[in-house]
Amino acid sequence: MDKRTEISDVDEDVLFLTEDFYDEALVGYAQGCGRETVAVYDMQVCIQVLIEEGATEEEAMEHFDYNVMGSYVGQRTPIFITFV
């Protein structure tokens, strides 16, 4: 079973805002007391996906910052993690 299906089985509305374009970057989901369940993505992999689609590193980072991470779409807005 793929991650998208597993996460949808937990809560079918978690991925309603996300495109399968970033499935490579999907790492799981997050839950918290009194909060909606949200999808969690690896930020560096999201940027790498954009680069692989033809963007320069600078263009990818700018697009991601403004259009992806910078877009609040309600309580189900995905979160982006940086691994250190």
Secondary structure, DSSP 8 states (H G I E B T S, - for coil): --HHHHHHHH-TTTTTT--GGGGGGEEEEE--TTS--EEEEEHHHHHHHHHHTT--HHHHHHHIIIIITT---STT--EEE---
